[in-house]
Amino acid sequence: MSTEDTTPTPHIAALEAEVTLSREQLAATVDALVDRVHPARQAERAKARGRRLWFDATDPAALPEDRDHARKVLVVAGVVVALVVAGVVRKVVRD
């Protein structure tokens, strides 16, 4: 029979507490990353950015630099959409 003392030493107890804390922090980080990359969350953020761009581009109360930036972004997005649509139409007409 062994007469070993099974009570942890203060050093081991501190290490176990540190490991537990690290696990909790890692779990919180993973949860935050999962939420961040979730497709529904990304779609919500994209819609919010789009609404903000539209607001900045159309509202006279928006700051002039925000208005200019939003208008440039919307123009570029419109050109890209027009090019994609033209490419699709061209492909459909050829086939």
Rosetta blueprint (number, residue, H / E / L):
1 M L
2 S L
3 T L
4 E L
5 D L
6 T L
7 T L
8 P L
9 T L
10 P H
11 H H
12 I H
13 A H
14 A H
15 L H
16 E H
17 A H
18 E H
19 V H
20 T H
21 L H
22 S H
23 R H
24 E H
25 Q H
26 L H
27 A H
28 A H
29 T H
30 V H
31 D H
32 A H
33 L H
34 V H
35 D H
36 R H
37 V H
38 H L
39 P H
40 A H
41 R H
42 Q H
43 A H
44 E H
45 R H
46 A H
47 K H
48 A H
49 R H
50 G H
51 R H
52 R H
53 L H
54 W H
55 F H
56 D H
57 A H
58 T H
59 D L
60 P L
61 A L
62 A L
63 L L
64 P H
65 E H
66 D H
67 R H
68 D H
69 H H
70 A H
71 R H
72 K H
73 V H
74 L H
75 V H
76 V H
77 A H
78 G H
79 V H
80 V H
81 V H
82 A H
83 L H
84 V H
85 V H
86 A H
87 G H
88 V H
89 V H
90 R H
91 K H
92 V H
93 V H
94 R H
95 D L
